[in-house]
Amino acid sequence: MKARIDEDQLISKVLLDEIPEKYQDLVRQAARECTPSAIIVEE
């Protein structure tokens, strides 16, 4: 896991190489329900 903070834009980014399988559906659901681009899942 890597974390990056952009203080100019007041955003933080958490980069995961792989999401554990037991959390994948939950992460996809959160990505659908959150503000657009708040959670981005790249597969």
Secondary structure by P-SEA (a helix, b strand, c coil): cbbbbcccccbbbbbbccccccaaaaaaaaaaacccccccccc
